[in-house]
C-alpha cells in the first residue's frame, strides 16, 4: 500500500533555532517528492520538488534532502523565524499515471519567541 | 497570492441546504482539482478536470457535484451534506495533469465548510 508518513506530528522550537522534519514513504514506482508549507487557514504553497536523481534542493532557509534508496526525505529549516510557524506537508507522486499523489498528514511547526 | 482564488472563504450550512463553492485560476492552467482536508488527515483528492473534462472521481458521494464550465473556473455544488463533510475544501490548478511529470499544483486559500 502506498503511504507517506511524517514525523514528528508537531514540533515547538525557539526562534533562531534549526529543525529537521522527516518524511518516509513506500510509494512505488517513485516519480517525485514535494514539500509544501501550509499556513493556518490558507492553501499549501510549494517549497521544493525533487525527482529521483536529485538528493538535495534548497529554497532560501529551507533545504530538502531525498534518499531514494531508503525512501526517506527531510526538510531542514535554518535560523527559524516566527513566520515559519505552519504545517509542512510531504507529497509523493508515483509513475502510474496522472494525479497519483500521496499526501502525508503533515508536521505542525510552532516557532516561539 | 498563488493566482487561485476561492469563494466563499467560510460557509456554514444546514444539512438540507444547497450551496456552491467557486474556484477561479488566473494562471492559464489546463487542469483543476478539488481536495478535501479534514483535521489530522491527509489531503483527499475528490475531482480532477483536464481541459474541462472530468478525469477523476475518487468515489466521492453524489451529494458533491463538480462543474467546470471552462479551464479557468471550477465549482463544487453541495446538497444534503452531513456533519462529517465539515472540512477545508481546497481548489488547485496545474499547467497539466501531474503524476509522471513534475507539474506544480497551485492551491487556493480554501473554503472552510461547517455543516450543522
Interface residues (C-beta under 8 A of the other chain):
Chain A: X4 X31 X32 X41 X42 X43 X44 X45 X46 X49 X51 X89 X93 X94 X95 X96 X97 X98 X99 X100 X101 X102 X103 X104 X105 X106
Chain B: X2 X4 X33 X40 X41 X42 X43 X45 X48 X50 X55 X56 X90 X91 X92 X97 X98 X99 X100 X102 X104 X105 X106 X107 X108 X109 X110 X112
